[in-house]
Amino acid sequence: MRSKLLFLIKYMHRFRWWYTGGFIFLGLTIWTSVTIPEFIQKSIDIISNGEPSNRDSFYNYVLIILGLALVLILVRTLSRILFFVPGRLIEKQLKGEMFRKLSSFGKDYYDQNSTGSIISRINNDINGVRMITGFGLLQTGNIIFSLSLTPYKMWNLSPALTLYCVIPMVIVFIIVRVGMVIMVKNTHKRMDALQKLSGKTISFLSGNGVIKSYNIHRWAEDKVEKENVSLFKYTMRITWIRAFILPLLGNLEQILKIVVLFAGGLYVIQGKFTIGQLTEFIAYSALLTQPIMGLGWVLTVFQQGFVGISSLQTIMDRKGTDDDKKPLPVQHQKNLFKNSITLKNLTYTYHNGDHPTLRDISFTIKPGQVVGITGKVGAGKTTLINLINGYLRPEPGQLFFDDKDANKLHAEDIRSVAKTVTQEVFLFSDSIKNNVTFGAQKAEHTNIFNDVIFKSAFSDELARFPKQEETLVGEKGIMLSGGQKQRISLARSLYTPSKLLILDDVFSAVDTDTERFLIKQIFEQHPAESLLVVSNRTSVLEKTDFTIVLDEGQIEAIGTHEELIKTSAFYRDTWQLQK
C-alpha cells in the first residue's frame, strides 16, 4: 500500500496547487450547500405564519437563496475543473512515460508479454490512476466536508432525529460495502480476461492472412469465443451486483425522507418543530445521502485504481536495457565508428534458450568496407546483425565500436552509427512520404526524398499511384506488395545518412531487374560509409570485400567470392545452383 501511495504522490505533487484550489472551492461548495436550507427554513416559516409585515424579509431570503445558488454553480464548477484537469494531465504524463519505458525493454520482455496485455494495461490501468487523481480525490474531499458540516447542522436542529437517520445509513453502507468487495474481486478477474481477449484479438487480426490460407476460421473463432465468454461471465457478475447496489443507494435518500417525514412530522404535531425546520432537516438528509453514496464508489475507485497501479509498477519498476547508461555527447557519437567494429569470440544465448545461437564469432568491419553474411536458414544471421545494431546486447568484452564496449553503450549511440533494413518489414498506417521520412530529426529537402525513392527502385511505381507520395499504405502496409514494402523500408534507411547500413535480405522479394538496379545503387553509389549485407544471392555477395558464411551459429568460412568458392561447400553449391 505504501508503494502505491508514493506512486500517486509522485505524480500528484506536480499539481499540488491545483488540488489545493480544488479543496478550497470544494469546501465553499459544501458550505454554500448547507447554508441554503437555513434560508429556505426561514422563508417557509414566514409563509406558514402568513404575516404581511414580513414580506420584505421573505423577498430578501429568496434573493439570498438565488445568490447562493449562483455561487454554488460557480464554486462547484471550479472545484471540478481543478480536480479533473490534473487527473487528465497525469494520465497524459503516465502514457508518455509508459511508452518510453516500454521502448527501453529488450526482446525478453516482449517474448513474455503479449501485445494485447500491454495495450490493456496502458488503457485500463492508467484509466484507474486517472479516476483516483480526479474523481476519487474530488469525492474524498466531498465526503470529508459533507460528513463534517451536514451532520453538525442536523445535530443542532435535533440530535434524536439525526440518530434516526444514521441507522438506515449504516445498514445500507454495510450492504453496499459487502457488495463492493465481491465486485472488486470480479473486476480483477475481468481485467485479466480483458487482457487475454485483447491479446487473442490482436494476434488473430495480425495473422488474418494465415487464418484464411489454412481455412482455420472455426479454430480462431472458438479461441476468441472462449475468452469472450469468460469476459462476459465476470462482466455479468459485476452487473448483477450493481443492479442490486445502485437502486439501494439511489433510494437511500427516499428512505431517509420517509424516516424524517414520519419522526419529524410527529415533532411538528407536538410543536417541537416548525414546518420550515422540518423542510430544512429534509434538505440536510438529502445532502447527507450524497457522500454516503459517493463513499461506496470512492472505495471501489481506489481499490480498482490500486490494482491498476500494481500492474503499472511491474512495468515502471522494471529496469530497461539502458537505464544505467547515458548517451555519449554528440561529438563522441560522430566519432564512434572511426576505426572499426570488432567482434571478439562473440557467443550469444537467448534468454529462453538452452544453448548458444552464436559461438566464437570473430571479425572486423572497417569504414568503407562492404561485408556480406550468408548461411543456411537458422544459421544465426539475423541474431548476428541484431547484436551489431544494438537490438540484442552481447556479454561484455565481445563487441567493440572502436575501443568502446557495445555492452556499455546506450542504444542511441549504437543506432547513431548503424541503421537496419530488417527482414520483417514494418510500415505505419500513414502516407508513403511519412513512412520514408520517419525517424528523421528534421524535415529534409524534397530532392532528398525523390533521390532515395529513385535509389530504392520505387520511382516508377510511386508515379503510378494517384496520390503518389501521399498514398496511404494501410495497416502494416497491407495495400502494398512485399517487394514494395521492402523498397519503402530501404528508402527510409537511406533518407537519413548513416555510417553503417545493414541490409537483412532486402533482395528476397524483388525481381531480377530490380535486384540489378538496387545492387548498382547500393554498391556503386555508397549510400552509407560501410555496408553489411545479409543475403543468399551470390550475385550480391560477389561484390563484397569479404563474406562470412555461418553454419549452426559458427563461422564456417570467411573470404572473398573467389576464396569462398574454394573453401565453403555451402557457398560453392549456392553459387553453382544460382549460376
Secondary structure, 3 states (H helix, E strand, C coil): CHHHHHHHHHHHHHHHHHHHHHHHHHHHHHHHHHHHHHHHHHHHHHHHHCCHHHHHHHHHHHHHHHHHHHHHHHHHHHHHHHHHHHHHHHHHHHHHHHHHHHHCCCHHHHHHCCHHHHHHHHHHHHHHHHHHHHHHHHHHHHHHHHHHHHHHHHHHHCHHHHHHHHHHHHHHHHHHHHHHHHHHHHHHHHHHHHHHHHHHHHHHHHCHHHHHHCCCHHHHHHHHHHHHHHHHHHHHHHHHHHHHHHHHHHCHHHHHHHHHHHHHHHHHHCCCCCHHHHHHHHHHHHHHHHHHHHHHHHHHHHHHHHHHHHHHHHHHCCCCCCCCCCCCCHHHHHCCCCCCEEEEEEEECCCCCCCCCEEEEEEEECCCCEEEEEECCCCCHHHHHHHHCCCCCCCCCCEEECCEEHHHCCHHHHHHHEEEECCCCCCCCCEHHHHHCCCCCCCCCHHHHHHHHHHCCCHHHHHHCCCHHHCECCHHHCCCCHHHHHHHHHHHHHHCCCCEEEEECCCCCCCHHHHHHHHHHHHHHCCCCEEEEECCCHHHHCCCCEEEEEECCEEEEEECHHHHHHHCHHHHHHHHHHC
